[in-house]
Amino acid sequence: VQLQASGGGLVQAGDSLRLSCAASGRDFSNNVMAWFRQAPGKEREFVAVISGSGGTTFIPDSLKGRFTISRVNAKSTLYLQMNTLKPEDTAVYFCAAGQQGIIYAKRNRENAGKYEYWGQGTQVTVSS
């Protein structure tokens, strides 16, 4: 599976962005897909995950209400809609693909090491 993230940029606090992750290779719908982010000097942080069918999603409480994850399997594309962006959202955002089973346990779905495939990352910078 090859993943290509896009859609990042420089925005002001309060703005919105939609990130995309285009996948190629194996059947896209067989994979759990997730977004992680990494700010300078910090560890990679879990942002959101979605099941292969798109029917199940998990987002940390700290981001819930502002971030939404979705996918269109017919287009082999994953999305992250980010609203009311804050300067602390500034980071490189990565998409990742993993096996279906990891979504069922929090310790797995939020663990970057459980994901087999990664995109190259897209920079999001939010100015105050």
C-alpha positions as CSV (number, residue, x, y, z in Angstrom):
1,V,0.0,0.0,0.0
2,Q,1.3,3.4,-1.0
3,L,-0.1,6.5,0.7
4,Q,0.2,10.1,-0.4
5,A,-1.0,12.8,2.0
6,S,-1.9,16.3,0.8
7,G,-3.9,19.4,1.7
8,G,-1.7,21.0,4.3
9,G,-0.8,24.6,4.4
10,L,-0.5,27.9,6.3
11,V,-3.7,29.1,7.8
12,Q,-4.9,31.4,10.5
13,A,-6.4,30.4,13.8
14,G,-10.1,29.7,13.4
15,D,-9.7,28.5,9.8
16,S,-10.5,25.1,8.4
17,L,-8.5,22.6,6.3
18,R,-9.2,19.3,4.7
19,L,-6.4,16.8,4.4
20,S,-6.5,14.0,1.9
21,C,-4.6,10.7,1.7
22,A,-4.7,8.9,-1.6
23,A,-4.0,5.2,-1.4
24,S,-2.8,2.7,-4.1
25,G,-2.0,-0.9,-4.0
26,R,-4.0,-3.5,-2.1
27,D,-7.8,-3.3,-1.6
28,F,-8.2,0.0,0.3
29,S,-11.4,-1.1,2.1
30,N,-9.5,-3.9,3.9
31,N,-7.4,-1.4,5.9
32,V,-8.1,0.6,9.0
33,M,-6.9,4.1,8.2
34,A,-5.7,6.7,10.6
35,W,-4.2,10.2,11.0
36,F,-1.3,11.0,13.3
37,R,0.5,14.3,13.8
38,Q,4.0,15.2,15.0
39,A,5.0,18.7,16.2
40,P,8.7,19.7,16.4
41,G,10.3,18.1,19.4
42,K,7.3,16.0,20.2
43,E,6.3,12.4,19.8
44,R,3.9,11.3,17.1
45,E,0.3,11.8,18.3
46,F,-2.8,9.9,17.4
47,V,-5.5,12.1,15.8
48,A,-8.2,9.8,14.4
49,V,-9.0,6.3,13.0
50,I,-11.7,4.9,10.8
51,S,-12.6,1.3,10.1
52,G,-12.4,-0.2,6.6
53,S,-16.1,0.3,6.0
54,G,-16.1,3.8,7.4
55,G,-18.8,2.9,9.9
56,T,-16.6,3.2,13.0
57,T,-14.4,6.1,14.0
58,F,-12.5,7.2,17.0
59,I,-11.1,10.6,17.8
60,P,-9.6,11.8,21.1
61,D,-11.9,13.9,23.3
62,S,-9.4,16.8,22.9
63,L,-10.1,16.9,19.2
64,K,-13.7,15.8,19.0
65,G,-16.0,18.4,17.7
66,R,-13.3,20.0,15.6
67,F,-11.8,17.1,13.6
68,T,-13.7,14.6,11.5
69,I,-12.3,11.5,9.7
70,S,-13.9,10.0,6.7
71,R,-13.1,7.9,3.7
72,V,-14.4,7.2,0.2
73,N,-13.4,3.6,-0.6
74,A,-14.5,4.0,-4.2
75,K,-11.8,6.6,-4.6
76,S,-9.3,4.9,-2.2
77,T,-9.1,8.2,-0.4
78,L,-9.0,9.1,3.3
79,Y,-9.9,12.6,4.6
80,L,-9.4,14.7,7.7
81,Q,-11.6,17.7,8.1
82,M,-10.1,20.1,10.6
83,N,-12.2,23.1,11.8
84,T,-11.5,26.0,14.2
85,L,-7.8,25.3,13.9
86,K,-5.6,26.5,16.7
87,P,-1.8,27.2,16.8
88,E,-1.3,24.0,18.8
89,D,-2.6,22.0,15.8
90,T,0.6,23.0,14.0
91,A,2.4,19.7,13.0
92,V,3.2,17.4,10.2
93,Y,0.2,15.2,9.6
94,F,0.6,11.6,8.5
95,C,-1.9,9.1,7.2
96,A,-1.4,5.4,8.0
97,A,-2.9,2.1,7.2
98,G,-3.2,-1.0,9.3
99,Q,-5.0,-4.3,9.7
100,Q,-8.7,-4.2,10.6
101,G,-8.3,-5.8,14.1
102,I,-6.3,-2.9,15.6
103,I,-9.3,-0.6,15.8
104,Y,-11.0,-2.6,18.5
105,A,-8.5,-1.8,21.3
106,K,-7.5,1.7,22.3
107,R,-4.0,0.6,23.1
108,N,-3.6,-0.6,19.5
109,R,-5.5,1.9,17.4
110,E,-3.6,4.8,19.1
111,N,-0.2,3.1,18.8
112,A,1.7,4.3,15.7
113,G,3.7,1.1,15.8
114,K,0.7,-1.0,15.0
115,Y,0.3,0.6,11.5
116,E,2.1,-1.0,8.6
117,Y,2.0,1.7,6.0
118,W,2.7,5.5,6.2
119,G,2.3,8.4,3.9
120,Q,5.1,11.1,3.7
121,G,3.3,13.7,5.8
122,T,1.8,17.1,5.0
123,Q,2.7,20.2,7.0
124,V,-0.1,22.2,8.7
125,T,0.8,25.5,10.2
126,V,-1.7,27.6,12.1
127,S,-0.8,31.2,12.9
128,S,-2.3,33.1,15.8
